[in-house]
Amino acid sequence: MMPKLNYRHPHNPAHAPDHIFSSMIGSSVSVPVDNGRLLLGTWQRIVLIEFDGPRERQLSVVRVSGA
């Protein structure tokens, strides 16, 4: 998906394609939960993709009361 080009990156040009992949895919998602279960469609799933790692990541779960 990423062409082999000479990317400019101030500290490490080798991982510039990782930044581009991340911008294409996105870096966060919000998923509704009901009774402690994720409300995903039949063919939906959550996938974690690490382009420049491994690194320690943080998962936040926030409870929002309904209207």
C-alpha positions as CSV (number, residue, x, y, z in Angstrom):
1,M,0.0,0.0,0.0
2,M,2.9,2.4,0.7
3,P,5.2,3.3,-2.2
4,K,8.9,3.1,-1.5
5,L,9.7,6.8,-1.5
6,N,12.2,8.9,0.4
7,Y,10.0,10.5,3.1
8,R,11.2,13.4,5.2
9,H,10.9,12.8,8.9
10,P,13.0,14.8,11.5
11,H,14.1,12.0,13.7
12,N,13.7,8.7,11.9
13,P,12.5,8.5,8.2
14,A,12.2,4.7,8.5
15,H,8.8,5.0,10.3
16,A,7.3,7.8,8.2
17,P,5.1,5.1,6.4
18,D,3.8,4.1,9.9
19,H,2.5,7.7,10.4
20,I,0.8,7.6,7.0
21,F,-0.9,4.2,7.8
22,S,-2.1,5.6,11.1
23,S,-3.6,8.6,9.5
24,M,-5.4,6.4,6.9
25,I,-6.8,4.0,9.5
26,G,-7.3,6.3,12.5
27,S,-6.1,6.1,16.1
28,S,-9.2,5.7,18.2
29,V,-12.7,4.3,18.2
30,S,-15.8,4.7,20.3
31,V,-17.9,1.6,20.9
32,P,-21.3,1.4,22.7
33,V,-21.6,-1.0,25.6
34,D,-24.8,-2.5,27.1
35,N,-24.7,-4.5,30.3
36,G,-21.0,-4.9,30.0
37,R,-21.1,-6.2,26.4
38,L,-19.8,-4.5,23.3
39,L,-22.6,-3.6,20.9
40,L,-21.0,-4.7,17.6
41,G,-22.7,-5.7,14.4
42,T,-22.7,-9.3,13.1
43,W,-19.5,-8.7,11.0
44,Q,-17.9,-6.1,13.2
45,R,-14.8,-6.5,15.4
46,I,-12.2,-4.4,17.1
47,V,-8.6,-4.9,15.9
48,L,-5.5,-3.4,17.3
49,I,-2.7,-2.8,14.8
50,E,0.7,-1.7,15.9
51,F,2.8,-0.1,13.1
52,D,5.7,1.2,15.2
53,G,6.2,-1.0,18.2
54,P,5.8,-2.8,20.4
55,R,5.0,0.0,22.8
56,E,2.9,0.3,25.9
57,R,-0.6,1.6,25.1
58,Q,-3.5,2.8,27.3
59,L,-7.1,1.7,27.0
60,S,-9.8,4.1,28.5
61,V,-13.3,2.9,29.3
62,V,-15.7,5.7,30.2
63,R,-19.2,5.2,31.5
64,V,-21.7,7.7,30.0
65,S,-25.2,7.8,31.3
66,G,-28.0,7.6,28.7
67,A,-30.5,10.3,28.1
